[in-house]
Amino acid sequence: MGKPEYEKVASKLEKDYNCYIPDCHENPEFLKRVLQDIFGDAYDDIINEIRVELGEFISQKYFDDFIKALAR
């Protein structure tokens, strides 16, 4: 995801939920809804990219739970 997309997601999170991307660790459903709204059918591809970017951290329960919450 490039800078324009990142800023679009950050702006929509702030507008819709009065939160920022780091806040999504506690509320992954906010990020999920915003990503679905912005990227539509490409949402699954975005989740896969997040999974790849987390790399070795995905084995940690916290990150695994985060990805699972986004993928529901």
Secondary structure, DSSP 8 states (H G I E B T S, - for coil): --HHHHHHHHHHHHHHHS--GGGGGT-HHHHHHHHHHHHGGGHHHHHHHHHHHHGGGGGSHHHHHHHHHHH-
